[in-house]
Amino acid sequence: MSEKIFESSLSMGKIENNFKDISFFDGVMEGLEEALAYEKGTAKPETVARKHSLPDVNVSQIRNALSMTQKAFANVLGVSCRTVEAWGSGRSNPTPTAKN
């Protein structure tokens, strides 16, 4: 498996600092637990409501706050640069998974 490499104007230290308070593993586990509860019909009402009404996100604002290029942002999310461009210009909207 080849490693994805992207270029950023930020140093590795600054990139790591942007994500220091984010536990990707915890987020994935929480999502899986919520999905399982939803499938079993035991999800909390607020979880079910949230799934159907995710807030709008400003992709450009988030990307700029992280000081990332469109290419770097796309690589981190595992989408194409064109997808990030479309989100940023309002031509399309991120899927619920991408919003999360």
C-alpha positions in Angstrom: 0.0 0.0 0.0 1.5 3.3 -1.0 1.6 6.2 1.4 -0.3 9.3 0.4 1.9 12.4 0.3 0.6 15.9 0.2 2.2 19.3 0.2 1.3 22.1 2.6 2.6 25.5 3.5 2.5 24.3 7.1 5.2 22.5 9.0 4.5 19.0 10.3 4.4 20.5 13.8 1.6 23.0 12.8 -0.4 20.3 11.0 -0.1 18.1 14.0 -1.1 21.0 16.3 -4.3 21.5 14.1 -5.4 18.0 14.9 -4.0 17.6 18.4 -7.5 17.7 20.1 -9.1 15.3 17.6 -9.2 11.6 18.3 -9.9 10.0 15.0 -10.2 6.5 16.5 -12.7 7.8 19.1 -14.7 9.5 16.4 -14.8 6.3 14.3 -15.8 4.2 17.3 -18.6 6.6 18.3 -19.9 6.6 14.7 -19.9 2.8 14.6 -21.6 2.5 18.0 -24.3 5.0 16.9 -24.8 3.2 13.6 -25.2 -0.2 15.4 -27.7 1.4 17.9 -29.6 2.9 15.0 -29.7 -0.4 13.2 -30.9 -2.2 16.4 -33.5 0.5 17.0 -32.0 1.5 20.3 -30.5 4.8 19.2 -31.2 7.8 21.4 -33.8 10.2 19.9 -31.2 13.0 19.6 -28.9 10.7 17.7 -31.6 9.8 15.2 -32.6 13.5 14.8 -29.0 14.5 14.3 -28.5 12.0 11.6 -31.3 13.6 9.6 -30.4 17.2 10.1 -26.6 17.7 10.0 -25.6 21.4 10.0 -24.4 23.1 6.9 -20.6 23.4 6.8 -18.4 26.0 5.1 -15.7 23.8 3.6 -13.6 26.8 2.5 -13.7 28.3 6.0 -12.7 25.0 7.6 -10.0 24.4 5.1 -8.6 27.9 5.5 -8.8 27.7 9.3 -6.5 24.6 9.0 -4.2 26.5 6.6 -4.5 23.7 4.1 -4.5 23.8 0.3 -7.4 22.3 -1.5 -5.2 19.4 -2.6 -4.0 18.7 1.0 -7.5 18.9 2.3 -8.8 16.6 -0.3 -6.0 14.1 0.5 -6.8 14.1 4.2 -10.5 13.5 3.5 -9.8 11.0 0.8 -11.7 12.9 -1.9 -10.6 14.5 -5.2 -9.5 18.1 -5.5 -12.5 18.7 -7.8 -14.8 17.6 -5.0 -13.3 20.1 -2.6 -13.5 22.8 -5.3 -17.2 22.0 -5.8 -17.9 22.1 -2.1 -16.1 25.4 -1.8 -17.9 27.0 -4.7 -21.3 25.7 -3.6 -21.8 23.6 -6.7 -22.3 20.6 -4.5 -22.6 19.8 -0.8 -20.6 17.4 1.3 -22.3 14.1 2.1 -23.3 13.5 5.7 -20.3 11.2 6.1 -18.0 14.0 4.8 -19.7 16.5 7.1 -18.9 14.4 10.1 
